[in-house]
Structure formats: structure tokens, C-alpha cells
Amino acid sequence: RSIELDENNLKAYFFAGQAHLGLAQWDEAVAKLMVAHNLALEQHRNFGDDITSVIRLARRKRFEALDEKRRQEEIVLQVLPVFLICRLETVILFELFESGEKLC
């Protein structure tokens, strides 16, 4: 609500970014924190490394989340061919059994 009332409220953007960070909303956190950082530069206010350290944290968390998602997808892609081959073998064996053909 503070942001709606005053678009130049640096602290509102900073705390909104931290709130999004706490909710694991990485993209929103980075966006709000970048606005806070840019406002600090425009307003010639020095917050040391406070804002930039939280931006780095949000970016790192976003990267870790995307990397974990990629790893999970990679695992599925590694397991899927094996599953499909086993399934195909089962279907072929079942069809051979149903037809009464000898396997050996």
C-alpha cells in the first residue's frame, strides 16, 4: 500500500522485496529490490551493501530454484527411456504369452 501512495518510497520497495523473498517469489523480490536500489542511487542515499546483498541473495535463491527444477527434469528424462523399454518388453511378452508362441 505504501508503494501506491508514494512511488519513491525506497523502504517500501526494500521491505516488499524482502517479503517476496520470504515467500519464495524470487522474480518479484528481485524486481522490487532493484527498484529500491535504483531509488537509493537517484536519491543519493547510502545503504552500504544492505540492498545489494539482499538482491544477490534473491538472485542466488532464484538460480538455485531453477537449477533444482532443471535437475528434477533431467532425472525424469533419464528414467523415462528405461521405463518405456521395460513397459515395451512387458507388452511384447504378454502378447507372446497370449498368442501361445514359445519363447525359446
C-alpha positions in Angstrom: 0.0 0.0 0.0 2.9 2.4 0.7 4.1 2.0 -2.8 0.7 3.0 -4.2 0.8 6.2 -2.0 4.4 7.1 -2.8 6.2 5.5 -5.8 9.5 6.9 -4.5 9.3 5.2 -1.1 12.6 3.4 -1.1 11.9 1.5 2.2 8.6 0.3 0.9 10.2 -1.3 -2.1 13.0 -2.8 0.0 10.6 -4.4 2.5 8.3 -5.6 -0.3 11.3 -7.2 -1.8 12.2 -8.9 1.5 8.6 -10.0 1.8 8.6 -11.6 -1.6 11.9 -13.2 -0.8 10.4 -14.8 2.3 7.5 -16.1 0.2 10.0 -17.7 -2.3 8.8 -15.3 -5.0 12.2 -14.7 -6.4 11.4 -12.7 -9.6 9.2 -10.3 -7.7 11.8 -10.0 -4.9 14.5 -9.1 -7.4 12.2 -6.6 -9.2 11.2 -4.7 -6.0 14.8 -4.8 -4.7 16.2 -3.4 -7.9 13.7 -0.5 -7.7 14.8 0.1 -4.2 18.4 0.1 -5.3 17.8 2.5 -8.2 15.8 4.8 -5.9 18.7 4.8 -3.5 21.1 5.8 -6.3 18.7 8.5 -7.5 18.1 9.9 -4.1 21.9 9.8 -3.2 21.2 7.6 -0.2 23.8 5.3 1.0 22.7 2.0 2.5 26.1 0.4 2.1 25.7 -3.2 1.0 22.2 -3.7 2.6 20.2 -3.6 -0.6 22.7 -5.2 -2.9 23.3 -8.1 -0.5 19.6 -8.9 -0.5 19.5 -8.6 -4.3 22.3 -11.1 -4.5 20.5 -13.4 -2.1 17.3 -13.3 -4.1 19.2 -13.9 -7.4 21.0 -16.9 -5.8 17.8 -18.3 -4.5 16.1 -17.9 -7.9 19.1 -19.6 -9.6 19.0 -22.5 -7.0 15.3 -23.0 -7.6 15.7 -23.0 -11.4 18.7 -25.4 -11.1 16.7 -27.8 -8.8 13.9 -27.8 -11.3 16.3 -28.5 -14.2 17.9 -31.4 -12.2 14.5 -32.9 -11.5 13.6 -32.7 -15.2 16.9 -34.3 -16.1 16.2 -37.2 -13.7 12.8 -37.7 -15.3 14.4 -37.7 -18.8 17.0 -40.3 -17.6 14.4 -42.6 -16.1 11.8 -42.3 -18.7 13.5 -44.3 -21.5 14.3 -47.2 -19.1 10.6 -47.2 -18.0 9.4 -47.2 -21.6 11.8 -50.0 -22.6 10.6 -52.1 -19.6 7.0 -51.4 -20.5 7.5 -52.3 -24.1 9.2 -55.6 -23.1 6.2 -56.4 -20.8 3.7 -55.7 -23.6 5.7 -57.9 -26.1 6.0 -60.7 -23.6 2.3 -60.5 -22.7 1.3 -60.6 -26.4 3.6 -63.6 -27.0 2.0 -65.4 -24.0 -1.5 -64.6 -25.2 -0.7 -65.9 -28.7 0.7 -69.1 -27.3 4.0 -68.8 -29.1 7.0 -70.4 -27.5 9.7 -68.0 -26.3 12.6 -70.5 -26.7 
